[in-house]
């Protein structure tokens, strides 16, 4: 590191680290104080270790099962996209990204309409076998949680493992076959070891998302199941037991940090360039009968996994259940636009009621602010990390710690520290977009860092030799190269902020809720109108996320992955 580069590297780190120190480390220290402060000693009076052990055990159990099931679906799907060309491949690949960026409340609402007591599957079985009660009892069960997690995280396996698979040199496997190895031997002895870094990295990332699951477990698991995230929410918001909530937050932060560090460590490939193709392997059309069968079965499986819950949610938002006047008193189906029209009205006339259209407006404003914060801080952080400086070894761990923090932990810390003016504002809760920007910041850094590192130094030097000042170099050299990645990262920030639920459930003002908080509020209240409005809002949010998914696939560079 030169004498000139040290101050510049520190200057790039200064603003992001100051932001993290004030809005992350200060709330984290506040959680420590709550756990160990004598002022909150009464919160420990009724403490039992089962309050920690039970949600911790279930968090590990469901995360391990979900990860194994996701691998069982994702690995064949990764091979499908890495090796075969088939009609609709690009569309199916774009659709596979949608579940990952969907808000958890929308995922939960979609599976509610599919496998719930009045879901399409139960209604079909009741009509087919002339039953009076729903035969399928998957809702509020571990099976529903696992199914939603597979739906949510299969895209991670497809992109990380599929990208690595498509870049492997096929000559190595062909050489093993020529030397007498059977197909399964060539896979286990050659392909699998080369895929192991990306496979372990993807598995740990899936485990991390499953372990910190909140909205899916809260809405699909029911009162019987509680992860650490859900238990933190219950202890803080329902039982007002901040010490236990703080202890759970610290335990979860430690575990997620260890998983994050391990994921970053195993992500580095351990093979040379000879194992890679300079470009992605050419896709081939399935020729053999078993290949055609595999492609057809996998396409059907992925359509069923990704498209059916989405289609179920959209169709159910246009359907009303009206009491049929037959002898059995069944619920008849009828097409309606009422749930969408009611988004703009306050039928109850209550001063505490927030029209859904206002929640939509709130989320759009929060997302815009989060884009400005996360986009600027993430780009500065990417520039800082891209520099070869010894200072990075000291500062990167400080920047990495927030990556392991959950949204619920973040919301609890904010609730402890920023519960006073000027941070508490009835007209505009500024802490909501700040929390969203912290959650989205890792995605901006992951997207921008490879692009910043890929800027040719020769272009910058040539522009300087022609008389360009640093600002002109940034605008005329760096920005055109970074533009695609910047747009992708900003779309990610927008969709993440629009659908964030964990921190928003702590921080959003009752009079200014976000869309996910409003959906959870409506779906938790009795009445067909509340349920219908929740489905209509979920469908609109699904549409926005779908457009974001297509935009990301459209503007990203060929061969560029997003995780």
Secondary structure, 3 states (H helix, E strand, C coil): CCHHHHHHHHHHHHHHHHHHHHHHHHHHHHHHHHHHCHHHHHHHCCCCCHHHHHHHHHHHHHHHHHHHHHHHHHHHHHHHHHHEECCCHHHHHHHHHHHHHCCHHHHHHHHHHHHCCCCHHHHHHHHHHCCCCCCCCCCCCHHHHHHHHHHHHHHHHHHHHHHHHHHECHHHHHHHHHCCCCHHHHHHHHHHHHHHHHHHHHHHHHHHHHHCCCHHHHHHHCCCCCCHHHHHHHHHHHCCCHHHHHHHHHHHHHHHHHHHHHHHHHCCCCCCHHHECCCCCCCEECCCHHHHHHHHHHHHHHHHHHHHHHHHHHHHCCEEEEECCCCCCCEEEEECCHHHHHHHCCCCCCCCCCCHHHHHHHHHHHHHHHHHHHHHHHHHHHHHHHCCCCHHHHHHHHHHHHHHCCHHHHHHHHHHHCCCCCCCCCCCCHHHHHHHHHHHHHHHHHHHHHHHHCCCHHHHHHHHHCCCCHHHHHHHHHHHHHHHHHHHHHHHHHHHHHHCCHHHHHHCECCECCHHHHHHHHHHCCCHHHHHHHHHHHHHHHHHHHHHHHHHHHHCCCCCCCC
